[in-house]
């Protein structure tokens, strides 16, 4: 009986975990992306800005079915 209670509790925790995750909209994701890119550019770190742009663009496209953030422009070297 005790093991079935432990299994039931574990199942409830497993089911509850995804419910706590917050969905992020494309607009929110683009805003975060732009903010990180701006911070790297403001710090004068062009290499980091390039990396953030490349990785961020790929993440946005993969998570939002090929979408882009038209307001986020590539950094200038």
C-alpha positions as CSV (number, residue, x, y, z in Angstrom):
1,X,0.0,0.0,0.0
2,X,2.8,2.4,0.9
3,X,4.5,1.9,-2.5
4,X,1.3,2.6,-4.3
5,X,1.0,5.9,-2.5
6,X,4.5,6.8,-3.4
7,X,3.8,5.9,-7.1
8,X,0.6,7.9,-7.0
9,X,2.4,10.9,-5.6
10,X,5.2,10.6,-8.2
11,X,2.6,10.5,-11.0
12,X,0.8,13.6,-9.7
13,X,4.1,15.5,-9.5
14,X,5.0,14.4,-13.0
15,X,1.7,15.5,-14.4
16,X,1.9,18.8,-12.5
17,X,5.3,19.8,-13.8
18,X,4.4,20.7,-17.3
19,X,1.4,22.6,-16.1
20,X,3.7,25.0,-14.2
21,X,5.7,25.9,-17.4
22,X,4.7,29.2,-18.9
23,X,4.2,29.5,-22.6
24,X,6.1,32.4,-24.2
25,X,4.6,34.2,-27.2
26,X,6.6,35.1,-30.3
27,X,6.5,38.8,-29.3
28,X,7.9,38.0,-25.8
29,X,10.6,35.8,-27.3
30,X,11.6,38.5,-29.8
31,X,11.6,41.1,-27.0
32,X,14.0,39.0,-24.9
33,X,16.1,38.3,-27.9
34,X,16.4,42.0,-28.8
35,X,17.2,42.8,-25.2
36,X,20.1,40.3,-25.0
37,X,21.4,41.5,-28.3
38,X,21.3,45.1,-27.3
39,X,23.1,44.4,-24.0
40,X,26.0,42.7,-25.9
41,X,26.2,45.6,-28.4
42,X,26.1,48.2,-25.6
43,X,29.0,46.4,-23.9
44,X,31.0,46.6,-27.1
45,X,31.3,42.8,-27.5
46,X,30.7,42.3,-31.2
47,X,31.7,38.6,-31.1
48,X,29.1,37.9,-28.3
49,X,26.5,39.9,-30.3
50,X,27.1,37.8,-33.4
51,X,26.7,34.6,-31.3
52,X,23.6,35.8,-29.7
53,X,22.1,36.8,-33.0
54,X,22.9,33.5,-34.7
55,X,21.7,31.3,-31.8
56,X,18.7,33.5,-31.1
57,X,17.6,33.5,-34.7
58,X,17.8,29.7,-34.8
59,X,15.9,29.3,-31.5
60,X,13.1,31.6,-32.6
61,X,12.8,29.7,-35.9
62,X,12.8,26.3,-34.3
63,X,10.3,27.2,-31.5
64,X,7.9,29.2,-33.6
65,X,7.7,27.2,-36.8
66,X,10.2,29.2,-38.9
67,X,9.2,32.6,-37.6
68,X,11.6,35.5,-37.4
69,X,11.9,38.7,-35.4
70,X,11.7,41.4,-38.1
71,X,12.5,44.1,-35.5
72,X,15.8,42.5,-34.6
73,X,18.5,43.4,-37.1
74,X,21.9,41.6,-37.4
75,X,24.7,43.3,-35.5
76,X,27.3,45.1,-37.4
77,X,30.8,43.8,-36.9
